[in-house]
Amino acid sequence: MAFEQAKPINNTPRNTKFLRSAFRILTALVIIGLIWVVYVQWKIFNPKETTEFADPVDAGIVLGASLWGDEPSPGLAERLDKAIELHEAGSFRYFIVTGGLDSPQHRLTEAEGMQRYLVEHGVEPSRILLENEATSTYENLLFSQRIMTDQGLASSIIITHDFHGMRSLEIAEFLDYEAPLLSLAESVAMPFLPSQIRETLAYTKWKLDAALLSFQ
């Protein structure tokens, strides 16, 4: 008895439909991603910076960045120079320098390196409060807030780079800072494109973190 040879099943229409659906989903994700990047860049370039200070606030919070050995990196020095300029203009009373160890191999925390720089540039040590534990912008502001509470300080200026300001201010507002102000240093030392890419990713992570923290 002869048997007919089984005909192969033709999955081409099904496979084509799947590929089209996958392509549409991928295209939609790419478009959403591009819109998000444009939105974040717009926010980075339009921070709510305070340029005039009617009255001095209690604290200027200088957000940490890496040390080179025991010295502030050129980028961190830009933030510190901005803080010194504001302090000399009478914009705030106390420095809060915030940042922990970059790595176990470092001898000084970021805050200790910043304190040394400020003292070398004429700032009275009694005007500098140190926060030595933070390893992120969120921790910078959370731990600095605790120092402010302990010291009876209420008002503040957050001092950082222009590309970093929007995220920093959002975190401060999330933590219920009392009407935080923002002062920004423009960077010559830090490359523009890598800074923008890094901050776009960091801001995206922050929005996810904020959503999770809101449910705790």
PADOTI-896796 format. One record per residue: residue in three letters; y, z, x of N, C-alpha, C in turn. Coordinates in steps of 0.02 Angstrom, whole numbers, plus 50000, padded with zeros to 5 digits. Example, Ala and Ser with C-alpha at 12.3 -4.5 7.8 and 13.67 -1.06 7.14 Angstrom:
REC   r   nyy   nzz   nxx  cayy  cazz  caxx   cyy   czz   cxx
REC ALA 49716 50390 50660 49775 50390 50615 49835 50390 50660
REC SER 49888 50354 50642 49947 50357 50684 50002 50394 50645
//
This chain:
REC   r   nyy   nzz   nxx  cayy  cazz  caxx   cyy   czz   cxx
REC MET 49940 50000 50043 50000 50000 50000 50062 50000 50044
REC ALA 50106 49956 50030 50166 49951 50072 50220 49998 50046
REC PHE 50252 50028 50093 50308 50073 50076 50374 50040 50095
REC GLU 50421 50046 50048 50487 50019 50064 50522 50065 50114
REC GLN 50557 50035 50159 50594 50075 50209 50654 50108 50175
REC ALA 50660 50174 50188 50715 50211 50157 50782 50185 50182
REC LYS 50827 50176 50134 50894 50152 50152 50936 50210 50179
REC PRO 50973 50200 50233 51017 50253 50259 51071 50270 50209
REC ILE 51085 50334 50205 51138 50357 50160 51205 50340 50190
REC ASN 51247 50309 50151 51313 50289 50175 51364 50344 50159
REC ASN 51385 50381 50212 51433 50435 50203 51504 50413 50220
REC THR 51513 50348 50231 51578 50325 50254 51635 50344 50207
REC PRO 51629 50333 50141 51685 50352 50097 51701 50426 50100
REC ARG 51647 50468 50102 51658 50540 50106 51692 50560 50171
REC ASN 51668 50531 50227 51698 50547 50292 51770 50525 50295
REC THR 51784 50466 50268 51853 50441 50268 51898 50487 50228
REC LYS 51874 50510 50171 51914 50556 50129 51928 50620 50166
REC PHE 51877 50646 50201 51886 50708 50240 51938 50699 50295
REC LEU 51932 50643 50331 51979 50630 50386 52050 50623 50361
REC ARG 52058 50590 50304 52125 50582 50275 52154 50650 50256
REC SER 52112 50692 50226 52136 50759 50206 52155 50800 50267
REC ALA 52113 50796 50319 52127 50834 50380 52192 50809 50412
REC PHE 52201 50744 50412 52262 50715 50441 52324 50738 50403
REC ARG 52319 50739 50336 52376 50761 50296 52392 50834 50309
REC ILE 52340 50875 50313 52352 50946 50327 52384 50955 50395
REC LEU 52357 50920 50445 52385 50925 50513 52457 50902 50515
REC THR 52471 50847 50481 52540 50821 50478 52587 50871 50445
REC ALA 52564 50902 50391 52605 50952 50357 52618 51012 50402
REC LEU 52567 51034 50439 52576 51090 50484 52626 51074 50540
REC VAL 52621 51013 50566 52668 50992 50619 52739 50991 50592
REC ILE 52749 50964 50532 52816 50962 50502 52843 51032 50490
REC ILE 52800 51076 50463 52821 51146 50452 52839 51179 50518
REC GLY 52798 51166 50570 52813 51194 50636 52879 51171 50663
REC LEU 52893 51106 50656 52957 51079 50680 53016 51109 50642
REC ILE 53009 51115 50577 53062 51146 50537 53074 51218 50559
REC TRP 53020 51254 50572 53026 51323 50595 53062 51327 50662
REC VAL 53044 51283 50708 53076 51284 50774 53151 51269 50768
REC VAL 53169 51221 50727 53240 51205 50716 53276 51265 50686
REC TYR 53245 51297 50638 53275 51356 50606 53286 51412 50657
REC VAL 53235 51426 50698 53241 51479 50748 53296 51462 50799
REC GLN 53298 51399 50821 53350 51380 50869 53419 51387 50838
REC TRP 53426 51370 50775 53490 51378 50741 53510 51452 50741
REC LYS 53463 51496 50727 53478 51567 50726 53496 51592 50796
REC ILE 53460 51568 50847 53474 51589 50915 53545 51570 50935
REC PHE 53567 51511 50915 53633 51487 50934 53688 51513 50888
REC ASN 53671 51551 50837 53721 51579 50792 53710 51654 50780
REC PRO 53710 51693 50834 53699 51765 50826 53761 51799 50798
REC LYS 53752 51859 50771 53808 51897 50742 53839 51940 50797
REC GLU 53870 51906 50846 53899 51943 50902 53967 51973 50883
REC THR 53979 52034 50908 54044 52066 50900 54084 52053 50964
REC THR 54142 52024 50957 54183 52007 51015 54244 52052 51022
REC GLU 54262 52087 50969 54319 52134 50971 54297 52201 50943
REC PHE 54316 52254 50978 54295 52321 50960 54357 52363 50943
REC ALA 54363 52382 50880 54421 52420 50859 54420 52490 50889
REC ASP 54362 52521 50889 54354 52589 50916 54292 52591 50959
REC PRO 54291 52635 51009 54231 52641 51051 54172 52668 51011
REC VAL 54113 52642 51024 54053 52669 50993 54021 52718 51042
REC ASP 53969 52751 51018 53938 52804 51058 53899 52777 51118
REC ALA 53859 52724 51107 53813 52703 51159 53812 52627 51167
REC GLY 53807 52605 51229 53792 52536 51245 53720 52532 51268
REC ILE 53678 52501 51229 53606 52497 51244 53593 52433 51283
REC VAL 53575 52440 51347 53561 52382 51389 53486 52370 51389
REC LEU 53464 52315 51361 53393 52300 51356 53367 52277 51424
REC GLY 53308 52303 51441 53280 52290 51507 53254 52220 51517
REC ALA 53247 52203 51580 53214 52141 51602 53184 52158 51671
REC SER 53154 52110 51703 53115 52125 51762 53158 52146 51822
REC LEU 53128 52188 51864 53157 52205 51929 53127 52160 51982
REC TRP 53166 52147 52034 53141 52115 52094 53138 52169 52147
REC GLY 53078 52196 52158 53073 52255 52200 53105 52314 52165
REC ASP 53154 52345 52197 53190 52401 52167 53257 52379 52137
REC GLU 53271 52315 52140 53336 52290 52117 53328 52250 52052
REC PRO 53379 52251 52010 53377 52208 51950 53372 52135 51969
REC SER 53332 52098 51932 53330 52026 51941 53399 51997 51925
REC PRO 53414 51936 51947 53479 51907 51931 53494 51906 51856
REC GLY 53443 51894 51815 53454 51894 51743 53472 51964 51717
REC LEU 53437 52015 51741 53452 52083 51720 53521 52104 51745
REC ALA 53539 52082 51805 53606 52098 51831 53660 52069 51786
REC GLU 53648 52012 51756 53697 51983 51709 53708 52029 51649
REC ARG 53655 52058 51623 53662 52105 51567 53700 52167 51589
REC LEU 53684 52192 51648 53718 52252 51672 53792 52239 51686
REC ASP 53808 52181 51713 53878 52165 51725 53917 52161 51659
REC LYS 53885 52134 51608 53916 52132 51542 53928 52202 51516
REC ALA 53879 52246 51526 53886 52315 51503 53942 52351 51540
REC ILE 53946 52340 51605 54000 52371 51645 54068 52348 51620
REC GLU 54073 52284 51608 54136 52255 51582 54156 52289 51516
REC LEU 54109 52297 51471 54124 52329 51407 54142 52402 51415
REC HIS 54107 52436 51459 54120 52508 51470 54189 52517 51500
REC GLU 54207 52475 51548 54273 52481 51579 54329 52465 51529
REC ALA 54313 52425 51478 54362 52410 51425 54364 52464 51372
REC GLY 54323 52515 51380 54323 52571 51332 54285 52557 51268
REC SER 54237 52511 51270 54201 52492 51209 54147 52541 51189
REC PHE 54120 52579 51237 54070 52630 51221 54073 52687 51272
REC ARG 54043 52744 51253 54048 52804 51294 53989 52813 51341
REC TYR 53928 52802 51317 53869 52813 51358 53827 52750 51364
REC PHE 53798 52741 51423 53748 52689 51432 53679 52717 51412
REC ILE 53640 52676 51378 53568 52689 51373 53534 52629 51406
REC VAL 53500 52641 51461 53464 52587 51495 53389 52596 51479
REC THR 53359 52543 51456 53292 52550 51428 53243 52499 51457
REC GLY 53186 52525 51479 53133 52482 51506 53086 52522 51550
REC GLY 53021 52511 51541 52970 52547 51580 52952 52509 51643
REC LEU 52892 52524 51668 52867 52491 51729 52847 52419 51714
REC ASP 52868 52374 51757 52846 52304 51751 52771 52298 51766
REC SER 52747 52338 51813 52676 52339 51831 52663 52403 51870
REC PRO 52599 52424 51875 52584 52486 51912 52606 52483 51986
REC GLN 52615 52422 52012 52635 52416 52082 52709 52431 52093
REC HIS 52748 52432 52040 52820 52444 52048 52833 52519 52058
REC ARG 52882 52533 52099 52900 52602 52114 52948 52630 52062
REC LEU 52991 52588 52035 53041 52610 51987 53029 52577 51919
REC THR 53047 52612 51866 53049 52580 51800 53110 52535 51797
REC GLU 53110 52491 51748 53169 52449 51738 53231 52492 51727
REC ALA 53224 52546 51689 53281 52590 51676 53307 52622 51740
REC GLU 53262 52643 51784 53283 52673 51847 53318 52623 51891
REC GLY 53293 52561 51893 53326 52509 51931 53395 52494 51903
REC MET 53402 52494 51837 53467 52483 51806 53515 52540 51821
REC GLN 53490 52601 51818 53532 52659 51834 53560 52653 51905
REC ARG 53518 52637 51952 53542 52630 52022 53596 52577 52027
REC TYR 53587 52521 51994 53636 52467 51996 53703 52491 51966
REC LEU 53700 52525 51910 53762 52548 51878 53799 52598 51922
REC VAL 53762 52644 51952 53794 52694 51996 53825 52660 52056
REC GLU 53790 52611 52084 53817 52574 52142 53880 52536 52123
REC HIS 53889 52521 52059 53948 52485 52036 53999 52532 52003
REC GLY 53995 52596 52020 54048 52642 52002 54040 52681 51937
REC VAL 53983 52675 51903 53974 52712 51841 53953 52784 51856
REC GLU 53983 52832 51822 53964 52902 51830 53892 52913 51806
REC PRO 53850 52945 51848 53781 52957 51827 53775 52996 51761
REC SER 53823 53039 51748 53821 53079 51686 53830 53036 51624
REC ARG 53852 52975 51633 53862 52929 51577 53802 52884 51563
REC ILE 53748 52895 51600 53690 52851 51594 53630 52890 51568
REC LEU 53602 52867 51513 53541 52896 51484 53484 52847 51495
REC LEU 53426 52873 51516 53370 52830 51535 53315 52833 51482
REC GLU 53287 52775 51467 53227 52768 51426 53176 52732 51469
REC ASN 53124 52766 51491 53079 52742 51543 53011 52717 51519
REC GLU 53000 52710 51455 52933 52696 51430 52924 52626 51399
REC ALA 52977 52596 51375 52971 52536 51334 52941 52477 51372
REC THR 52900 52438 51337 52871 52377 51366 52885 52316 51323
REC SER 52927 52322 51272 52944 52266 51229 53013 52279 51199
REC THR 53043 52227 51170 53108 52235 51139 53104 52285 51081
REC TYR 53051 52282 51042 53043 52330 50987 53042 52402 51014
REC GLU 53005 52414 51067 53003 52481 51097 53069 52500 51129
REC ASN 53102 52451 51161 53170 52464 51188 53214 52497 51136
REC LEU 53215 52468 51077 53260 52491 51025 53234 52552 50988
REC LEU 53169 52556 50979 53139 52615 50946 53150 52677 50989
REC PHE 53134 52673 51053 53140 52731 51097 53213 52749 51111
REC SER 53256 52698 51115 53327 52712 51124 53356 52747 51063
REC GLN 53332 52729 51005 53354 52762 50943 53336 52836 50945
REC ARG 53278 52852 50971 53258 52923 50977 53303 52961 51024
REC ILE 53322 52929 51080 53369 52960 51126 53436 52972 51092
REC MET 53459 52924 51055 53523 52932 51019 53520 52991 50971
REC THR 53465 52997 50936 53457 53053 50889 53458 53120 50927
REC ASP 53421 53123 50982 53418 53185 51022 53486 53203 51050
REC GLN 53526 53153 51068 53591 53166 51100 53649 53168 51049
REC GLY 53634 53161 50986 53686 53163 50935 53731 53101 50936
REC LEU 53704 53044 50956 53741 52981 50957 53723 52940 50895
REC ALA 53772 52908 50866 53760 52872 50803 53772 52797 50809
REC SER 53828 52777 50836 53847 52706 50838 53828 52674 50905
REC SER 53817 52609 50904 53792 52577 50965 53810 52503 50969
REC ILE 53811 52479 51031 53815 52407 51046 53751 52389 51083
REC ILE 53718 52338 51061 53659 52312 51096 53682 52258 51144
REC ILE 53664 52265 51207 53687 52219 51259 53627 52182 51288
REC THR 53628 52116 51282 53573 52076 51306 53598 52005 51317
REC HIS 53553 51957 51327 53572 51887 51335 53583 51852 51268
REC ASP 53620 51797 51271 53635 51761 51210 53573 51737 51173
REC PHE 53523 51711 51208 53463 51686 51175 53420 51743 51145
REC HIS 53432 51804 51167 53391 51862 51148 53425 51904 51093
REC GLY 53488 51888 51078 53527 51932 51035 53503 51934 50963
REC MET 53488 51877 50935 53469 51874 50864 53408 51916 50850
REC ARG 53356 51911 50891 53296 51951 50880 53310 52025 50890
REC SER 53349 52041 50941 53365 52111 50954 53402 52143 50896
REC LEU 53450 52107 50869 53488 52134 50812 53444 52142 50751
REC GLU 53401 52094 50738 53355 52100 50681 53310 52161 50688
REC ILE 53285 52174 50748 53243 52232 50759 53282 52296 50747
REC ALA 53344 52299 50772 53385 52359 50761 53397 52370 50687
REC GLU 53410 52318 50651 53421 52325 50578 53356 52346 50544
REC PHE 53300 52320 50567 53235 52340 50539 53223 52415 50550
REC LEU 53246 52441 50607 53237 52512 50624 53291 52556 50593
REC ASP 53334 52527 50552 53387 52564 50517 53439 52594 50565
REC TYR 53457 52556 50617 53514 52576 50657 53576 52578 50613
REC GLU 53623 52620 50631 53685 52626 50593 53734 52571 50614
REC ALA 53738 52518 50574 53784 52462 50586 53786 52442 50659
REC PRO 53730 52420 50688 53728 52403 50759 53772 52342 50774
REC LEU 53806 52345 50831 53846 52289 50855 53806 52252 50909
REC LEU 53829 52193 50926 53793 52151 50974 53843 52120 51022
REC SER 53829 52126 51087 53870 52093 51138 53823 52055 51185
REC LEU 53841 51993 51200 53794 51948 51233 53820 51922 51299
REC ALA 53775 51920 51347 53791 51890 51412 53763 51819 51414
REC GLU 53804 51773 51437 53779 51705 51449 53744 51704 51517
REC SER 53689 51667 51521 53649 51668 51582 53659 51606 51624
REC VAL 53673 51618 51687 53672 51565 51738 53606 51568 51775
REC ALA 53578 51629 51782 53519 51639 51823 53454 51618 51789
REC MET 53452 51621 51723 53389 51608 51687 53388 51536 51661
REC PRO 53336 51498 51676 53332 51428 51655 53336 51422 51579
REC PHE 53374 51373 51555 53387 51367 51484 53324 51353 51443
REC LEU 53288 51298 51460 53233 51277 51419 53176 51328 51416
REC PRO 53153 51354 51473 53100 51406 51468 53121 51466 51428
REC SER 53185 51486 51433 53209 51543 51395 53207 51529 51320
REC GLN 53226 51469 51300 53225 51451 51230 53154 51448 51202
REC ILE 53109 51419 51241 53039 51415 51219 53009 51484 51212
REC ARG 53020 51525 51263 52992 51593 51262 53020 51633 51203
REC GLU 53085 51626 51190 53116 51664 51136 53093 51639 51068
REC THR 53082 51574 51061 53055 51548 50998 52987 51577 50982
REC LEU 52944 51581 51033 52878 51611 51024 52884 51686 51010
REC ALA 52929 51719 51047 52937 51792 51038 52965 51808 50968
REC TYR 53011 51766 50944 53038 51778 50877 52985 51768 50824
REC THR 52943 51717 50832 52889 51705 50785 52842 51765 50783
REC LYS 52825 51790 50842 52781 51850 50845 52815 51909 50812
REC TRP 52881 51917 50823 52916 51973 50792 52913 51969 50716
REC LYS 52922 51911 50688 52920 51905 50615 52851 51924 50588
REC LEU 52799 51906 50624 52731 51926 50604 52723 52002 50610
REC ASP 52747 52030 50666 52743 52102 50676 52782 52139 50622
REC ALA 52841 52114 50605 52882 52147 50554 52847 52148 50487
REC ALA 52812 52093 50471 52775 52090 50408 52720 52142 50407
REC LEU 52685 52150 50464 52631 52199 50467 52659 52270 50465
REC LEU 52714 52283 50500 52744 52350 50501 52770 52369 50432
REC SER 52791 52321 50393 52818 52335 50327 52764 52363 50279
REC PHE 52701 52347 50294 52646 52370 50252 52617 52437 50275
REC GLN 52642 52463 50330 52616 52527 50356 52652 52586 50323
//
